[in-house]
Amino acid sequence: METCPDHESLIRQCYHLASTSVGRGNHPFGALLWREGGVFMEAENTVLTGCDITAHAELNLVRKVSASVAPGALADAILYSSAEPCVMCCGAIYWSGIRRVVFGVSAPSLASVTGGHYVIESREIYARLKPGIEVMGPVLESEGLAEHRRFWPGC
Amino acid sequence: METCPDHESLIRQCYHLASTSVGRGNHPFGALLWREGGVFMEAENTVLTGCDITAHAELNLVRKVSASVAPGALADAILYSSAEPCVMCCGAIYWSGIRRVVFGVSAPSLASVTGGHYVIESREIYARLKPGIEVMGPVLESEGLAEHRRFWPGC
């Protein structure tokens, strides 16, 4: 019988990865893949230290996962992310074969803190793709936003 | 005075990259960045040989470009792609600071040949983002589709 994942605990783990990411000189984002009853892989944002604008936590995670697991073997996996995946990461998750996403901070809430104007919600993207991807969130949003308020204090 | 790029010639260069990509064991996609009057960088799809589901030609190009050029210095650059960028690549291009895209084969035409069901047009994505991205295409689409018909003959 499959172990049921504890969404709040796994999102808190993503928030911890987001804090670690900041400590390493990057933006506050973290993600992990839950698979076969446990945490299979983790990733942080590495945009600044890697000089790679595409190195969001979710895309980094998908790259790592796709190096060792075929898309067909990920149908039961769940990607957890500290924040709602952007359009780039939504696409990467789609191609990876992962079909479930749980996020902490929503795209609109993140934009309200960062001052950004990037707001396409992941459910909107996934509603247009087949097969669709199940999305759950926000989860423990106020906890996750605290890190972003520290990181972008002027916004 | 800025040299005006020859869209057809640059799209043919992308089609050549797409053919090269197939020769190396990958999918038929290529992209290049036109900047300051010439071709600045090129990239091919490397999904299969790199065991990386995110390694589309456009995303590979953005990764390479972002390693050496800041987003603010790319406002006048043009990304040329053998096919219309997918949602992942649209996002990567957005984050890169590139604001103009020219593609060869459209997403709906590509889907009709590959049998895929991935059809979100890039203009639709970019209409939702600020600053917007100017998109031009299809360009020499029937030439580009020929490579795809060879690659996915059963579709």
HADDOCK unambig.tbl for C-alpha pairs under 7 A between the chains (distance, minus, plus):
assign (segid A and resid 51 and name CA) (segid B and resid 66 and name CA) 6.54 0.50 0.50
assign (segid A and resid 51 and name CA) (segid B and resid 67 and name CA) 4.97 0.50 0.50
assign (segid A and resid 52 and name CA) (segid B and resid 63 and name CA) 5.58 0.50 0.50
assign (segid A and resid 52 and name CA) (segid B and resid 66 and name CA) 5.60 0.50 0.50
assign (segid A and resid 52 and name CA) (segid B and resid 67 and name CA) 5.67 0.50 0.50
assign (segid A and resid 53 and name CA) (segid B and resid 63 and name CA) 6.60 0.50 0.50
assign (segid A and resid 53 and name CA) (segid B and resid 66 and name CA) 5.93 0.50 0.50
assign (segid A and resid 53 and name CA) (segid B and resid 95 and name CA) 6.60 0.50 0.50
assign (segid A and resid 53 and name CA) (segid B and resid 96 and name CA) 6.24 0.50 0.50
assign (segid A and resid 54 and name CA) (segid B and resid 63 and name CA) 6.34 0.50 0.50
assign (segid A and resid 54 and name CA) (segid B and resid 92 and name CA) 5.95 0.50 0.50
assign (segid A and resid 63 and name CA) (segid B and resid 52 and name CA) 5.57 0.50 0.50
assign (segid A and resid 63 and name CA) (segid B and resid 53 and name CA) 6.60 0.50 0.50
assign (segid A and resid 63 and name CA) (segid B and resid 54 and name CA) 6.34 0.50 0.50
assign (segid A and resid 66 and name CA) (segid B and resid 51 and name CA) 6.55 0.50 0.50
assign (segid A and resid 66 and name CA) (segid B and resid 52 and name CA) 5.59 0.50 0.50
assign (segid A and resid 66 and name CA) (segid B and resid 53 and name CA) 5.92 0.50 0.50
assign (segid A and resid 67 and name CA) (segid B and resid 51 and name CA) 4.98 0.50 0.50
assign (segid A and resid 67 and name CA) (segid B and resid 52 and name CA) 5.67 0.50 0.50
assign (segid A and resid 87 and name CA) (segid B and resid 87 and name CA) 6.42 0.50 0.50
assign (segid A and resid 87 and name CA) (segid B and resid 88 and name CA) 6.24 0.50 0.50
assign (segid A and resid 87 and name CA) (segid B and resid 91 and name CA) 5.27 0.50 0.50
assign (segid A and resid 88 and name CA) (segid B and resid 87 and name CA) 6.25 0.50 0.50
assign (segid A and resid 88 and name CA) (segid B and resid 88 and name CA) 3.85 0.50 0.50
assign (segid A and resid 88 and name CA) (segid B and resid 89 and name CA) 6.27 0.50 0.50
assign (segid A and resid 88 and name CA) (segid B and resid 90 and name CA) 6.73 0.50 0.50
assign (segid A and resid 88 and name CA) (segid B and resid 91 and name CA) 4.03 0.50 0.50
assign (segid A and resid 88 and name CA) (segid B and resid 92 and name CA) 5.64 0.50 0.50
assign (segid A and resid 89 and name CA) (segid B and resid 88 and name CA) 6.27 0.50 0.50
assign (segid A and resid 90 and name CA) (segid B and resid 88 and name CA) 6.73 0.50 0.50
assign (segid A and resid 91 and name CA) (segid B and resid 87 and name CA) 5.26 0.50 0.50
assign (segid A and resid 91 and name CA) (segid B and resid 88 and name CA) 4.03 0.50 0.50
assign (segid A and resid 92 and name CA) (segid B and resid 54 and name CA) 5.95 0.50 0.50
assign (segid A and resid 92 and name CA) (segid B and resid 88 and name CA) 5.64 0.50 0.50
assign (segid A and resid 95 and name CA) (segid B and resid 53 and name CA) 6.59 0.50 0.50
assign (segid A and resid 96 and name CA) (segid B and resid 53 and name CA) 6.24 0.50 0.50
assign (segid A and resid 117 and name CA) (segid B and resid 130 and name CA) 6.44 0.50 0.50
assign (segid A and resid 118 and name CA) (segid B and resid 129 and name CA) 6.27 0.50 0.50
assign (segid A and resid 129 and name CA) (segid B and resid 118 and name CA) 6.25 0.50 0.50
assign (segid A and resid 130 and name CA) (segid B and resid 117 and name CA) 6.44 0.50 0.50
